Amino acid sequence: MDAPKDADYVDADDRKGYPSGSCVNRIFNSIFFGSVAGGTFAAVSAGFSPDPITSSADRLTAARTFVGKTSLAAVGRSIVGPSIWMAAACAAFSFGECTAETMRGKRDSMNAGIGGALCGLVMGSIFRRADLMASSALGMSVVMFSVDYNGPSLEVHPIETSARTVGEVTLPFQESDALKDLRAKYPKYKNH
């Protein structure tokens, strides 16, 4: 299953960061980066947890001895779970987007909406309830469609804003001849 021939996106419509390559490569990239992101989130969450991270057998020992020590195996298990869920959600998005792109033969925001729906289904499946899966699929579909349609920026006119903040410097105000004549005619209002 390969992406359409225009996958290299070399026309004037080029968007930075838009994925290219085969669907398999895109899915494996998503799995890798999703597992890294999920593992990082879980590690930071575990690091900021004030309670010791223990397994059920460790809790029984701790209850008898009143000592709670963090178990390395329990920390590993608490990191692996979110890592797998995040990798699965990212892979579902890439699979959905790339499959829609291949089947429709277009590269547009609708593909990201379809991928977002699959990603939302995977994310909602954590709760094992169909209503939450459907609502998270709808929500992620709208979010991913919007991000792909608008780009990662929330600004309405990003090019003009970028030129204003980074590129262009406005010229200082220069008075017209008519305004200079008025200031000469009415010196009382010269500094207003």
ROKOL-893764 format. One record per atom (N, C-alpha, C): residue in one letter; x, y, z. Coordinates in steps of 0.1 Angstrom, whole numbers, plus 2048, in hexadecimal, padded with zeros to 3 digits. Example, Ala and Ser with C-alpha at 12.3 -4.5 7.8 and 13.67 -1.06 7.14 Angstrom:
// residues 2
a8847C784E/a87B7D384E/a8847DF84E/s8807EA847/s8897F5847/s88180084F/
This chain:
// residues 192
m8087F4800/m800800800/m80980C800/d80A8137F5/d81381F7F3/d80A82B7F2/a8108367F5/a8098437F4/a8088477E5/p7FF8507E1/p7FE8547D3/p80B85A7CE/k80C85B7C1/k81985F7BA/k81D86D7BE/d8138757C2/d8178837C5/d81C8847D4/a8208797DA/a8248787E8/a8308817EB/d8388847E1/d84488D7E4/d84089C7E5/y83589F7E0/y82F8AD7E1/y8398B87DE/v83C8B97D1/v8468C27CC/v83F8CE7C5/d8328CF7C5/d82C8DA7BF/d82C8E77C7/a8268F17C2/a8268FE7CA/a81E8FD7D7/d8168F37D8/d80D8F17E4/d8158EA7EF/d8228E97EE/d82A8E17F8/d8278E6806/r8258DC80F/r8238DF81D/r82E8D9825/k8358E082D/k8408DB835/k83B8D183F/g8428C6840/g83F8BC84A/g8358B2846/y82F8B383A/y8258AA835/y82C89D833/p826892838/p82D885836/p82E880828/s83987A824/s83A874817/s840866819/g84085E80E/g84585180F/g83A84780F/s83E83A811/s83482F811/s82D82F81E/c82182981D/c818828829/c81F820834/v826816831/v82D80E83B/v837816842/n83F81E83B/n849827842/n84283184B/r837837846/r83084184E/r82B83A85B/i82582E85A/i820828865/i82B82486F/f83681F86B/f84181C874/f84782887A/n847833873/n84C840879/n842844884/s835843881/s82B84688B/s82C83D898/i82E831896/i8308288A1/i83C82C8AA/f84782E8A3/f8538328AA/f85183F8B2/f84C84A8AB/f84B8568B2/f8408568BC/g83584F8BA/g82A84D8C3/g82F8468D0/s83783C8CE/s83C8358DA/s84583D8E2/v84D8458DB/v85784E8E2/v84F8598EA/a84585F8E3/a83C8698EA/a8358638F6/g82F8578F4/g8278518FF/g83084D90A/g83C848907/g846844912/g84B850919/t84D85B912/t852867918/t84786C922/f83B86D91D/f830871926/f82F869932/a82F85C930/a82E85393C/a839854945/a846856940/a851857949/a850864951/v84C86F94A/v84B87C952/v84087A95C/s835874959/s82A872962/s82E86A96E/a83685F96B/a83B857976/a84585E97F/g84D867978/g85786E980/g851879989/f84687E985/f83F88898E/f835882997/s833875997/s82A86F9A0/s83086F9AE/p8288749B8/p82E8749C6/p82E8679CD/d82685D9C8/d8258509CE/d82F8469C8/p83383C9CF/p83C8329C9/p83482A9BF/i83B8269B4/i83481E9AA/i8388109AD/t82D8089B0/t82F7FA9B4/t8257F29AD/s8287E59AD/s81E7DB9A8/s8157D69B3/s80B7CE9B0/s8027C99BB/s8097C19C5/a8137B99C1/a81B7B09CB/a8237BA9D4/d8297C49CE/d8307CE9D6/d8287D59E0/r81B7D79DD/r8127DF9E5/r80F7D69F2/l80E7C99F0/l80B7C19FC/l8177C1A05/t8237C0A00/t82F7C1A08/t8307CFA0F/a82D7D9A07/a82E7E7A0D/a8237E9A18/a8187E2A16/a80D7E4A21/a8127DEA2E/r8197D3A2D/r81D7CCA39/r8297D3A40/t8327D8A37/t83E7DEA3D/t83E7EEA3D/f8337F4A38/f832802A38/f83D809A30/v843802A27/v84D808A1E/v848807A10/g848812A09/g8448119FB/g8508169F2/k85680C9EB/k86180F9E2/k85C80E9D4/t8618169CB/t85E8159BD/t8658099B7/s85D8019B0/s8637F59A9/s8667F999B/l8727F5996/l8767F8989/l86D7F197F/a8697E5982/a8607DE979/a8527E5978/a84E7EA983/a8417F1982/a8427FE97A/v84D80597B/v850811974/v85080E965/g857803961/g8577FE953/g8497FC94E/r8417F5956/r8337F2952/r82B7FF951/s82D808959/s825815958/s82981D94C/i83581B947/i83A82293B/i83681B92E/v83680E92E/v833806922/v82580891D/g81B808927/g80D809923/g80A81691B/p80D822920/p80A82E918/p81282F90B/s81E82990C/s8268298FF/s81F8218F4/i81A8158F8/i81380D8EE/i8068148E9/w7FE81A8F2/w7F28208EE/w7F582C8E5/m7FF8348E8/m80283F8DF/m80783A8D2/a80F8308D2/a81482A8C5/a8088258BC/a7FF81F8C3/a7F38198BC/a7EB8258B6/a7E982F8BE/a7E183B8B9/a7E88428AD/c7F58448AE/c7FC84A8A3/c7FC841897/a7FE834898/a7FE82B88D/a7F082B887/a7E582B88F/a7D882B889/a7D6838881/f7DB843886/f7D985087E/f7E184F871/s7ED84A871/s7F5849864/s7EF83F85B/f7EA834860/f7E382A858/f7D782F851/g7CE836859/g7C283C854/g7C584784A/e7CE85084D/e7D285B843/e7D7855836/c7E184C837/c7E784782C/c7DE83E823/t7D583682A/t7CC82E823/t7C283781B/a7BD841822/a7B384A81B/a7BA851810/e7C7855812/e7CE85C807/e7D08537FB/t7D28467FD/t7D483C7F3/t7C78397EC/m7BD8377F3/m7B08347EE/m7A983F7E6/r7AA84B7EC/r7A48577E5/r7AD85D7DB/g7BA85B7DB/g7C38607D1/g7C586F7D3/k7C28757DE/k7C48837E1/k7CC8857EE/r7D38907EE/r7D98947FB/r7D28A1800/d7C989F809/d7C28AA80E/d7BF8A881D/s7B88B1823/s7B58B1831/s7AB8A6835/m7A48A182B/m79A89782E/m7A188A832/n7AD88782D/n7B587C831/n7B987D840/a7BC888844/a7C088A852/a7B488885B/g7A888D856/g79C88A85E/g79987C85F/i79B874855/i798865855/i7A385F85F/g7AF86385E/g7B985E867/g7B7862875/g7B286E877/g7AE872885/g7A386A88B/a799866882/a78E85E887/a79485088C/l79D84A885/l7A283E889/l7AB83F896/c7B284A896/c7BA84D8A2/c7B184F8AE/g7A68568AC/g79C8588B7/g79684B8BC/l7938428B2/l78E8358B6/l79882D8BF/v7A482E8BC/v7AE8278C4/v7B082E8D2/m7B083B8D2/m7B18428DE/m7A583F8E7/g79983F8E1/g78D83C8E9/g78B82E8ED/s7928258E7/s7918178EA/s7978148F8/i79E81D8FD/i7A381B90B/i798819915/f78D820912/f78282091C/f778814919/r77980E90E/r77180290A/r76280690A/r75F811905/r751816903/r74F81B8F5/a7458178EE/a74381B8E0/a74082A8DF/d73982F8E9/d73583D8E8/d7418468E9/l74A8438F2/l75784A8F4/l7608488E8/m76083D8E2/m76883A8D6/m7638438CB/a7568448C9/a75084C8BE/a75385A8C0/s75185F8CC/s75386E8CF/s7628718CE/s76B8698D2/s77986C8D0/s77D86B8C2/a7778628BA/a77A8618AC/a77586E8A5/l7698728A8/l76487E8A2/l76C88B8A6/g77088B8B2/g7788978B7/g7868978B0/m78D88B8B0/m79A88B8AA/m79988D89B/s78E889895/s78D88B887/s78C89A884/v7848A188B/v7838B088A/v7908B788C/v7978B3897/v7A38B989B/v7AE8B7890/m7AF8AB88C/m7BA8A8882/m7B78AE874/f7AA8AE870/f7A68B5864/f7A98C4865/s7A68CA870/s7A98D8872/s7B88DB872/v7C08D3879/v7CE8D5879/v7D48D486B/d7D08CA864/d7D58C8857/d7D08D384D/y7C48D784F/y7BF8E1846/y7C58EF849/n7C78F2855/n7CC8FF859/n7DB8FF85B/g7E18F485D/g7EF8F3861/g7F08F4870/p7FC8F2875/p7FD8F2884/p7FB8FF88A/s7FA90A883/s7F8917888/s7E991A88A/l7E6921895/l7D8925898/l7D5933893/e7DF93A88C/e7DD947887/e7D594787B/v7CE952879/v7C595286D/v7CE955860/h7D795E861/h7E0962856/h7EF96085B/p7F495385B/p801951860/p80C958858/i80A95984B/i81595F842/i81796E845/e80B975846/e80C983849/e811985858/t80D97D861/t81297E86F/t82197C86F/s825971868/s83496E868/s83C97A862/a83797F857/a83E98A851/a83E99685A/r833998861/r8329A486A/r83B9A2876/t83C99687C/t844994888/t853991885/v85698C87A/v864988877/v86A99086C/g863991860/g869995854/g8699A4852/e85D9AA852/e85C9B884D/e85C9C2859/v8629CD857/v8629D8861/v85B9E385A/t8519E8861/t8499F485C/t851A0085C/l84FA09853/l856A16853/l850A1F85D/p859A28862/p853A3286C/p849A3B866/f840A4086E/f835A49869/f83BA56863/q837A59857/q83BA66850/q82FA6E84E/e830A7A852/e824A83850/e823A88841/s816A8983D/s814A8E830/s815A9D830/d816AA3824/d817AB1822/d80BAB8828/a7FFAB3826/a7F3AB982B/a7F3AB983A/l7F8AAF841/l7F9AAF850/l803AB9854/k80EABA84D/k818AC4851/k813AD2850/d80BAD5846/d805AE2844/d7FBAE584F/l7F3ADB853/l7EAADD85E/l7F1ADF86B/r7FCAD886E/r803ADA87A/r809AE887B/a80EAED86F/a813AFB86E/a808B05870/k7FDB0286B/k7F1B0C86C/k7ECB0D87A/y7ECB01881/y7E7B0188F/y7F1AFC898/p7FBB0489C/p806B008A5/p801AFC8B3/k7F5B008B7/k7F0AFD8C4/k7EEAED8C5/y7EBAE78BA/y7E8AD88BA/y7F4AD08B4/k800AD68B4/k80CAD08AE/k80FAC28B4/n80EAC18C1/n812AB48C7/n807AAA8CA/h7FBAAC8C3/h7F0AA38C5/h7EFA998BA/
